[in-house]
Amino acid sequence: MDYAKSGFAKRGESTQGIELLALHRITKLIGKAVDLETTLASVLKVLNDTMQMERATLLLLDKMTGRLMIKVSCGLTTQEKQRGVYRPDEGVYGKIFQTKAPFVVPDIHSEPLFLNRTGSRPAFSKERLSFLGVPVLMQEKTVGVLSVDRLFGSDVSFDEDVRFLTVLATLMAQFITLHEEIERKEAKLQEENRSLKAKLHSRHDGHYIIGHSKPMQEVYSIIEKIAPSSATVLLLGESGTGKELVAKAVHESGGRKDKAFIKVNCAALPETLLESELFGHEKGAFTGAHATRPGRFELANKGTIFLDEIGEMPLALQAKMLRVLQEKQFERIGGSKTYDVDVRIIAATNVGLEQAVEEGNFRADLYYRLNVVPIQLPPVRERMEDIPLLLNHFLSMSNQRNGKKLMLTSELLDFLIDYPWPGNVREMQNMVERMIILAEGDRLTLADLPPNVLVRRNSAAGGAMLVQDEAAIAPPVAEAPLIIRGRKSLQQLEKEEVEAALRRHGWVQVRAARELGLTQRQIGYRIKKYGLSRLDAYR
């Protein structure tokens, strides 16, 4: 019968006490809730144990199927739960769902709307089995139905039970709403985490760059802004700063990531071969052109082409490059057909293009076409806080390649942090690889450093002292001992490296200084400092 049209008397205070006990237990369960289904199942078990309500069931509207399905229950088998599927307009559950009002079936055996689809109720019973159902509402919208079975006599009213179940349905709705909100926030956080990981350029393999420093954060910010566009990018910076990695990052972060990324080193080939490499050639275009060959621009169509060392491109070829930038067209060598191409251009140089333009070695119009979005990559000496990260990364990779587990001593780490790194990241990677391969101990120490690194570091650190007059320099006896605890000191290693360079160049100081990266004054100071003599060296 429709509960909205019925009226029943209230029951005694003892029943109210049981209801309060049940609500107390339920609120404690919800307060300690971790898992939605487990908590809801425990709540329904309280109805069974405390209120003697059988086959307590919570049906929720499934968004995928549009059907009411049993979310949790107490007293139903797995098979019975699986059978409990209803349309939102079907049977007693459909009536409750549609009307948003409670519904009571005093005797399920005499109610045609009661479908007993689960098959959990006995088909024949001497006892009167009643069904009570209330809607589960979220923001005035029905999302499910809460129901129970009761054993009642003919003169028993249902209003207290319905009121109690309505209160409980409200608690459940609030709990489900809270759970869904938590799930949404977790999903959002996970998505943000994935997004941040995708954008984070520290400790990433592949095309990503390593570093947390402010200069690198500025680089990442520019990459993120320009990646979705097709703007031409000009990468500026010293050799070894990672221009190719940045070019890959721009490509991989944009809409062309599924297309080709083609690399061309403009300084590696002579002019004729470079033109063929870029634009391709027809068969017979020149001696050795035995077949038609597409160029790199054709291969990079819809993708990205990375022109490294663009400052070394010959002037005659720069005019053709300008046409590609302006008109997106070119012809193969020896051919007359014009090809249209859609390519994003990323160029890189370690020379000052503005100065090259002033000197007439680079076309001004090409420079301005390339310099749409310039990105200045900082040298390692300007991002010192990244040095431990870089060292740790290269150390891990080299250890893995060479089957070792070497670590850096704190003294070596301090030395490398203060080292000027003229070759930047490339120098660091090669140096770590060399030390790992040649190391004899279980840890990398100062003694494992290449001698030329010691000379260069001392040269940079002692620059203020080197400009003094040599006559004012303290004699060698004031220097630190050359042998420390059975191992060669930095001074001893430097002395041997300087002496070896002098021998290789017949004691010509200018040539030895050039090899070591020193000035003539600096190598002269070291000869005096260590008391080196050409005669002593060959005795």
HUGI-V283812 format. One record per residue. N is the residue number from 0. RES is the residue in one letter. SS is DSSP state (~ for helix, > for strand, _ for the rest). D_CENTER is the distance of its C-alpha to the mean C-alpha in Angstrom with 1 decimal. Layout:
BEGIN
[[N & RES & SS & D_CENTER] [N & RES & SS & D_CENTER]]
END
This chain:
BEGIN
[[0 & M & _ & 59.6] [1 & D & > & 57.7] [2 & Y & ~ & 57.2] [3 & A & ~ & 57.0] [4 & K & ~ & 60.7] [5 & S & _ & 61.9] [6 & G & _ & 63.1] [7 & F & _ & 63.5] [8 & A & _ & 64.7] [9 & K & _ & 62.5] [10 & R & _ & 62.8] [11 & G & _ & 63.7] [12 & E & ~ & 62.0] [13 & S & ~ & 61.3] [14 & T & ~ & 58.9] [15 & Q & ~ & 57.1] [16 & G & ~ & 56.7] [17 & I & ~ & 55.1] [18 & E & ~ & 52.7] [19 & L & ~ & 51.8] [20 & L & ~ & 51.2] [21 & A & ~ & 48.9] [22 & L & ~ & 46.9] [23 & H & ~ & 46.6] [24 & R & ~ & 45.2] [25 & I & ~ & 42.8] [26 & T & ~ & 41.4] [27 & K & ~ & 40.8] [28 & L & ~ & 38.9] [29 & I & ~ & 36.7] [30 & G & ~ & 36.2] [31 & K & _ & 34.8] [32 & A & _ & 32.8] [33 & V & _ & 29.6] [34 & D & _ & 29.6] [35 & L & ~ & 31.1] [36 & E & ~ & 33.3] [37 & T & ~ & 34.5] [38 & T & ~ & 35.6] [39 & L & ~ & 37.3] [40 & A & ~ & 39.1] [41 & S & ~ & 40.4] [42 & V & ~ & 41.6] [43 & L & ~ & 43.6] [44 & K & ~ & 45.0] [45 & V & ~ & 46.5] [46 & L & ~ & 48.3] [47 & N & ~ & 49.8] [48 & D & ~ & 50.7] [49 & T & ~ & 51.8] [50 & M & ~ & 53.0] [51 & Q & _ & 54.3] [52 & M & _ & 52.3] [53 & E & > & 51.7] [54 & R & > & 49.1] [55 & A & > & 46.8] [56 & T & > & 44.2] [57 & L & > & 41.2] [58 & L & > & 40.4] [59 & L & > & 37.5] [60 & L & > & 36.9] [61 & D & _ & 34.4] [62 & K & _ & 32.4] [63 & M & _ & 31.9] [64 & T & _ & 35.6] [65 & G & _ & 37.3] [66 & R & > & 39.5] [67 & L & > & 40.3] [68 & M & > & 39.2] [69 & I & > & 39.8] [70 & K & > & 36.8] [71 & V & > & 38.7] [72 & S & > & 42.3] [73 & C & > & 44.8] [74 & G & _ & 47.6] [75 & L & _ & 46.3] [76 & T & _ & 45.4] [77 & T & ~ & 42.2] [78 & Q & ~ & 44.4] [79 & E & ~ & 46.0] [80 & K & ~ & 42.7] [81 & Q & ~ & 41.5] [82 & R & ~ & 44.8] [83 & G & _ & 44.3] [84 & V & > & 42.8] [85 & Y & > & 44.5] [86 & R & > & 44.3] [87 & P & _ & 44.0] [88 & D & _ & 47.7] [89 & E & _ & 49.1] [90 & G & ~ & 51.5] [91 & V & ~ & 51.6] [92 & Y & ~ & 47.8] [93 & G & ~ & 47.7] [94 & K & ~ & 50.4] [95 & I & ~ & 48.7] [96 & F & ~ & 45.4] [97 & Q & ~ & 47.2] [98 & T & ~ & 49.6] [99 & K & _ & 47.3] [100 & A & _ & 50.3] [101 & P & _ & 51.3] [102 & F & > & 53.6] [103 & V & > & 56.0] [104 & V & > & 57.7] [105 & P & _ & 60.7] [106 & D & _ & 61.4] [107 & I & ~ & 58.8] [108 & H & ~ & 61.6] [109 & S & ~ & 63.2] [110 & E & _ & 60.2] [111 & P & _ & 59.5] [112 & L & _ & 56.0] [113 & F & _ & 55.0] [114 & L & _ & 53.4] [115 & N & _ & 52.7] [116 & R & _ & 50.0] [117 & T & _ & 48.6] [118 & G & _ & 52.0] [119 & S & _ & 51.7] [120 & R & _ & 54.9] [121 & P & _ & 58.3] [122 & A & _ & 60.2] [123 & F & _ & 63.5] [124 & S & _ & 64.0] [125 & K & _ & 66.9] [126 & E & _ & 64.6] [127 & R & _ & 63.4] [128 & L & > & 59.6] [129 & S & > & 58.0] [130 & F & > & 54.6] [131 & L & > & 52.8] [132 & G & > & 49.7] [133 & V & > & 47.9] [134 & P & > & 45.0] [135 & V & > & 41.5] [136 & L & > & 40.7] [137 & M & > & 37.5] [138 & Q & _ & 38.3] [139 & E & _ & 41.6] [140 & K & > & 39.9] [141 & T & > & 40.9] [142 & V & > & 38.0] [143 & G & > & 40.1] [144 & V & > & 43.4] [145 & L & > & 44.4] [146 & S & > & 47.6] [147 & V & > & 50.0] [148 & D & > & 53.3] [149 & R & > & 56.4] [150 & L & > & 59.8] [151 & F & _ & 62.3] [152 & G & _ & 66.1] [153 & S & _ & 67.7] [154 & D & _ & 68.2] [155 & V & _ & 64.7] [156 & S & _ & 62.6] [157 & F & _ & 58.8] [158 & D & ~ & 58.0] [159 & E & ~ & 56.8] [160 & D & ~ & 54.4] [161 & V & ~ & 53.1] [162 & R & ~ & 52.6] [163 & F & ~ & 50.8] [164 & L & ~ & 48.5] [165 & T & ~ & 47.7] [166 & V & ~ & 46.6] [167 & L & ~ & 44.5] [168 & A & ~ & 43.0] [169 & T & ~ & 42.0] [170 & L & ~ & 40.3] [171 & M & ~ & 38.5] [172 & A & ~ & 37.3] [173 & Q & ~ & 36.0] [174 & F & ~ & 34.3] [175 & I & ~ & 32.7] [176 & T & ~ & 31.6] [177 & L & ~ & 30.0] [178 & H & ~ & 28.2] [179 & E & ~ & 26.9] [180 & E & ~ & 25.8] [181 & I & ~ & 23.9] [182 & E & ~ & 22.3] [183 & R & ~ & 21.4] [184 & K & ~ & 19.8] [185 & E & ~ & 17.9] [186 & A & ~ & 16.7] [187 & K & ~ & 15.7] [188 & L & ~ & 13.9] [189 & Q & ~ & 12.0] [190 & E & ~ & 11.2] [191 & E & ~ & 10.3] [192 & N & ~ & 8.1] [193 & R & ~ & 6.3] [194 & S & ~ & 6.6] [195 & L & ~ & 5.5] [196 & K & ~ & 2.2] [197 & A & ~ & 2.8] [198 & K & ~ & 5.1] [199 & L & _ & 4.9] [200 & H & _ & 7.1] [201 & S & _ & 8.4] [202 & R & _ & 9.1] [203 & H & _ & 7.4] [204 & D & _ & 10.0] [205 & G & _ & 11.4] [206 & H & _ & 11.4] [207 & Y & _ & 9.0] [208 & I & _ & 11.1] [209 & I & _ & 11.7] [210 & G & _ & 13.1] [211 & H & _ & 13.5] [212 & S & _ & 16.9] [213 & K & ~ & 18.3] [214 & P & ~ & 19.0] [215 & M & ~ & 15.4] [216 & Q & ~ & 14.2] [217 & E & ~ & 16.9] [218 & V & ~ & 15.8] [219 & Y & ~ & 12.2] [220 & S & ~ & 14.3] [221 & I & ~ & 16.5] [222 & I & ~ & 14.1] [223 & E & ~ & 12.7] [224 & K & ~ & 16.4] [225 & I & ~ & 17.8] [226 & A & _ & 15.4] [227 & P & _ & 17.1] [228 & S & _ & 20.5] [229 & S & _ & 22.5] [230 & A & _ & 23.7] [231 & T & _ & 24.7] [232 & V & > & 22.8] [233 & L & > & 24.5] [234 & L & > & 22.6] [235 & L & > & 24.8] [236 & G & _ & 24.9] [237 & E & _ & 26.5] [238 & S & _ & 26.3] [239 & G & _ & 23.5] [240 & T & _ & 21.1] [241 & G & _ & 18.5] [242 & K & ~ & 19.6] [243 & E & ~ & 18.9] [244 & L & ~ & 15.2] [245 & V & ~ & 15.0] [246 & A & ~ & 17.1] [247 & K & ~ & 14.7] [248 & A & ~ & 11.8] [249 & V & ~ & 14.3] [250 & H & ~ & 15.4] [251 & E & ~ & 12.3] [252 & S & ~ & 11.2] [253 & G & _ & 14.8] [254 & G & _ & 17.3] [255 & R & _ & 18.5] [256 & K & _ & 15.6] [257 & D & _ & 17.8] [258 & K & _ & 20.6] [259 & A & _ & 21.7] [260 & F & > & 20.4] [261 & I & > & 23.6] [262 & K & > & 24.2] [263 & V & > & 27.7] [264 & N & > & 29.0] [265 & C & _ & 31.8] [266 & A & _ & 33.4] [267 & A & _ & 33.7] [268 & L & _ & 36.4] [269 & P & _ & 39.8] [270 & E & ~ & 40.3] [271 & T & ~ & 41.9] [272 & L & ~ & 39.3] [273 & L & ~ & 36.4] [274 & E & ~ & 38.0] [275 & S & ~ & 38.3] [276 & E & ~ & 34.7] [277 & L & ~ & 33.4] [278 & F & ~ & 35.9] [279 & G & > & 37.4] [280 & H & > & 41.2] [281 & E & _ & 43.9] [282 & K & _ & 46.1] [283 & G & _ & 48.8] [284 & A & _ & 47.3] [285 & F & _ & 48.0] [286 & T & _ & 49.2] [287 & G & _ & 46.9] [288 & A & _ & 45.3] [289 & H & _ & 46.4] [290 & A & _ & 44.0] [291 & T & _ & 42.1] [292 & R & > & 38.5] [293 & P & > & 35.7] [294 & G & _ & 33.9] [295 & R & ~ & 30.2] [296 & F & ~ & 30.3] [297 & E & ~ & 31.5] [298 & L & ~ & 28.9] [299 & A & _ & 26.1] [300 & N & _ & 27.6] [301 & K & _ & 25.2] [302 & G & _ & 22.4] [303 & T & > & 21.8] [304 & I & > & 24.1] [305 & F & > & 23.3] [306 & L & > & 26.5] [307 & D & > & 26.3] [308 & E & _ & 29.2] [309 & I & ~ & 30.5] [310 & G & ~ & 33.0] [311 & E & ~ & 34.9] [312 & M & _ & 35.6] [313 & P & _ & 39.4] [314 & L & ~ & 41.0] [315 & A & ~ & 42.6] [316 & L & ~ & 39.3] [317 & Q & ~ & 37.7] [318 & A & ~ & 40.1] [319 & K & ~ & 38.7] [320 & M & ~ & 35.2] [321 & L & ~ & 36.2] [322 & R & ~ & 37.5] [323 & V & ~ & 34.4] [324 & L & ~ & 32.5] [325 & Q & ~ & 35.2] [326 & E & ~ & 36.5] [327 & K & _ & 33.8] [328 & Q & > & 36.7] [329 & F & > & 38.1] [330 & E & > & 40.7] [331 & R & _ & 40.6] [332 & I & > & 42.9] [333 & G & _ & 46.4] [334 & G & _ & 45.5] [335 & S & _ & 46.5] [336 & K & _ & 44.0] [337 & T & > & 41.5] [338 & Y & > & 37.9] [339 & D & > & 35.5] [340 & V & _ & 31.9] [341 & D & _ & 28.7] [342 & V & _ & 26.4] [343 & R & > & 23.8] [344 & I & > & 24.9] [345 & I & > & 22.8] [346 & A & > & 25.2] [347 & A & > & 25.0] [348 & T & > & 27.8] [349 & N & _ & 28.6] [350 & V & _ & 32.0] [351 & G & _ & 33.2] [352 & L & ~ & 33.8] [353 & E & ~ & 35.8] [354 & Q & ~ & 38.2] [355 & A & ~ & 38.3] [356 & V & ~ & 39.3] [357 & E & ~ & 42.0] [358 & E & _ & 43.3] [359 & G & _ & 43.5] [360 & N & _ & 41.0] [361 & F & _ & 38.5] [362 & R & _ & 39.2] [363 & A & ~ & 38.7] [364 & D & ~ & 38.0] [365 & L & ~ & 35.3] [366 & Y & ~ & 33.7] [367 & Y & ~ & 33.6] [368 & R & ~ & 32.2] [369 & L & ~ & 29.3] [370 & N & _ & 28.7] [371 & V & _ & 27.4] [372 & V & > & 24.0] [373 & P & > & 24.2] [374 & I & > & 21.3] [375 & Q & > & 22.7] [376 & L & _ & 20.7] [377 & P & _ & 21.8] [378 & P & _ & 23.5] [379 & V & ~ & 22.6] [380 & R & ~ & 25.7] [381 & E & ~ & 24.4] [382 & R & _ & 21.1] [383 & M & ~ & 22.8] [384 & E & ~ & 20.4] [385 & D & ~ & 17.8] [386 & I & ~ & 20.4] [387 & P & ~ & 20.0] [388 & L & ~ & 16.2] [389 & L & ~ & 17.2] [390 & L & ~ & 20.2] [391 & N & ~ & 18.5] [392 & H & ~ & 16.0] [393 & F & ~ & 19.0] [394 & L & ~ & 21.2] [395 & S & ~ & 19.1] [396 & M & ~ & 18.9] [397 & S & ~ & 22.6] [398 & N & ~ & 23.7] [399 & Q & ~ & 22.2] [400 & R & ~ & 23.9] [401 & N & ~ & 27.1] [402 & G & _ & 27.4] [403 & K & _ & 27.7] [404 & K & _ & 26.5] [405 & L & _ & 27.4] [406 & M & > & 26.4] [407 & L & > & 27.2] [408 & T & _ & 30.1] [409 & S & ~ & 29.9] [410 & E & ~ & 32.5] [411 & L & ~ & 30.6] [412 & L & ~ & 27.3] [413 & D & ~ & 29.5] [414 & F & ~ & 31.1] [415 & L & ~ & 27.9] [416 & I & ~ & 26.5] [417 & D & ~ & 29.8] [418 & Y & _ & 30.0] [419 & P & _ & 29.8] [420 & W & _ & 27.7] [421 & P & _ & 29.6] [422 & G & _ & 27.5] [423 & N & ~ & 24.2] [424 & V & ~ & 21.1] [425 & R & ~ & 23.1] [426 & E & ~ & 25.9] [427 & M & ~ & 23.9] [428 & Q & ~ & 22.4] [429 & N & ~ & 26.0] [430 & M & ~ & 27.6] [431 & V & ~ & 25.5] [432 & E & ~ & 26.1] [433 & R & ~ & 29.8] [434 & M & ~ & 30.2] [435 & I & ~ & 28.6] [436 & I & ~ & 30.9] [437 & L & ~ & 34.1] [438 & A & _ & 33.7] [439 & E & _ & 36.5] [440 & G & _ & 35.7] [441 & D & _ & 33.0] [442 & R & > & 31.4] [443 & L & > & 30.8] [444 & T & _ & 33.3] [445 & L & ~ & 34.7] [446 & A & ~ & 37.1] [447 & D & ~ & 34.4] [448 & L & _ & 33.5] [449 & P & _ & 35.0] [450 & P & ~ & 38.2] [451 & N & ~ & 37.4] [452 & V & ~ & 34.3] [453 & L & ~ & 36.8] [454 & V & ~ & 39.2] [455 & R & ~ & 36.6] [456 & R & ~ & 35.3] [457 & N & ~ & 38.9] [458 & S & ~ & 39.7] [459 & A & ~ & 37.0] [460 & A & ~ & 37.8] [461 & G & _ & 41.6] [462 & G & ~ & 41.8] [463 & A & ~ & 43.9] [464 & M & ~ & 46.4] [465 & L & ~ & 46.8] [466 & V & _ & 48.3] [467 & Q & _ & 51.2] [468 & D & _ & 54.4] [469 & E & ~ & 54.6] [470 & A & ~ & 57.9] [471 & A & ~ & 56.4] [472 & I & _ & 53.8] [473 & A & _ & 54.5] [474 & P & _ & 56.0] [475 & P & ~ & 54.0] [476 & V & ~ & 55.6] [477 & A & ~ & 53.5] [478 & E & _ & 50.3] [479 & A & _ & 48.3] [480 & P & _ & 49.4] [481 & L & _ & 48.1] [482 & I & > & 47.7] [483 & I & > & 45.9] [484 & R & _ & 46.2] [485 & G & _ & 46.9] [486 & R & > & 43.9] [487 & K & > & 43.9] [488 & S & _ & 42.9] [489 & L & ~ & 40.9] [490 & Q & ~ & 44.3] [491 & Q & ~ & 45.7] [492 & L & ~ & 42.7] [493 & E & ~ & 42.9] [494 & K & ~ & 46.7] [495 & E & ~ & 46.4] [496 & E & ~ & 43.9] [497 & V & ~ & 46.1] [498 & E & ~ & 49.2] [499 & A & ~ & 47.7] [500 & A & ~ & 46.6] [501 & L & ~ & 50.1] [502 & R & ~ & 51.7] [503 & R & ~ & 49.6] [504 & H & _ & 50.8] [505 & G & _ & 54.4] [506 & W & _ & 54.0] [507 & V & _ & 53.3] [508 & Q & ~ & 51.3] [509 & V & ~ & 49.8] [510 & R & ~ & 48.2] [511 & A & ~ & 47.0] [512 & A & ~ & 45.5] [513 & R & ~ & 43.7] [514 & E & ~ & 42.2] [515 & L & ~ & 41.0] [516 & G & _ & 39.7] [517 & L & _ & 42.4] [518 & T & _ & 45.2] [519 & Q & ~ & 48.8] [520 & R & ~ & 49.5] [521 & Q & ~ & 46.6] [522 & I & ~ & 47.8] [523 & G & ~ & 51.3] [524 & Y & ~ & 50.3] [525 & R & ~ & 48.7] [526 & I & ~ & 51.9] [527 & K & ~ & 54.0] [528 & K & ~ & 51.6] [529 & Y & _ & 51.7] [530 & G & _ & 55.3] [531 & L & _ & 54.5] [532 & S & _ & 57.5] [533 & R & ~ & 57.9] [534 & L & ~ & 61.0] [535 & D & ~ & 59.4] [536 & A & ~ & 56.4] [537 & Y & _ & 58.8] [538 & R & _ & 61.2]]
END
